[in-house]
Amino acid sequence: FSIGEAGEVHNYLEKKEDTVSSFTSICSQPDKKMIYYDGILYFYILYFYIFVFFTFIFLCFYIF
């Protein structure tokens, strides 16, 4: 077990802690929050397109 390997393991554990803490403090970090809002915005756009698509189909059936 060399010093380099021990350092890598330590770095890995630090990264793991960072991911856990970033999940818990997602509200206090604006950049993380923006990613979260982008995800919500993406879903809203997706649902909007589906809604428009179905409305278009409904109107086509309604007219013809």
Order of alpha helices (4+ residues) and beta strands (2+ residues): alpha-alpha
